Amino acid sequence: YSGGGKLFERLPQVALFRVHRTSLADADFVEVYAIGNHFKSGPDTNVQLRTEQANYNAQLVADIQAVKPTARVAVLGDLNVYPDSPQLAGLYGRLSNLHYEIPASSRYSYVYQGQTQTLDQIFVTGALSQTLVAARVAHVNADWAYDYQTISTTIHQASDHDPVVATFGLPLLGISKSVALTRDPAWHGDPITYTIIVSNTGSAAAADVHITDTLPAGVVGASVDVT
């Protein structure tokens, strides 16, 4: 931290999730990075610190995109500052804030002295925002009196913040391959036709799909027809 001391008391947690099409055993999956945060609190203090925390997260995203330009990345958590704050400029330089996708009447995650506020947010890269289905706030805490904390049968007021929930329709690809022979076994010079079918059972378009198929020894590729 340029002002002295630690940049984070609670370090960002970075996780890479693989969403599989059918099961963990298959090779068809979509990758999503999640970077969880809890920025330093204090609306009128620690301004430079939060600014640098946002910039640090933006650099994490940049590092991921340097290797995977179309990476699906979410930076999320209690950022302890409002969505329109210039302290988050570093994040806005690379990501979009799903706060603005939430219905206006529901855009708050915290209530302070009767005033609704938004401190909890989800920033996403373009590759992830393109698959957004909906963004909402689960108002299980902020709308309820503190008396609910002592009632063991309710989830209300389990925290003073509400969780922000985003739903994405990720592309889910399936690949199948078949071979057609003029005779079996094939003779020298016989044509062999390989058919590879890629299907998308998700609700979003798949970008940058690359398929590599290694031919058996002795087979020479002649032509490729893509439909």
HELIX and SHEET records of a PDB file:
HELIX    1   1 VAL A   47  VAL A   67  1                                  21    
HELIX    2   2 PRO A   86  LEU A   88  5                                   3    
HELIX    3   3 ALA A   89  TYR A   92  1                                   4    
HELIX    4   4 LEU A   98  GLU A  101  5                                   4    
HELIX    5   5 ALA A  104  SER A  106  5                                   3    
HELIX    6   6 GLY A  126  SER A  129  1                                   4    
HELIX    7   7 TYR A  146  THR A  150  5                                   5    
SHEET    1   A 5 GLN A  13  HIS A  20  0                                        
SHEET    2   A 5 PHE A  29  HIS A  38 -1                                        
SHEET    3   A 5 ARG A  72  ASP A  78  1                                        
SHEET    4   A 5 ASP A 120  VAL A 124 -1                                        
SHEET    5   A 5 SER A  96  ASN A  97 -1                                        
SHEET    1   B 2 TYR A 110  TYR A 112  0                                        
SHEET    2   B 2 GLN A 115  GLN A 117 -1                                        
SHEET    1   C 2 LEU A 132  VAL A 137  0                                        
SHEET    2   C 2 VAL A 164  PHE A 168 -1                                        
SHEET    1   D 2 LEU A 173  LEU A 181  0                                        
SHEET    2   D 2 ILE A 192  ASN A 200 -1                                        
END                                                                             
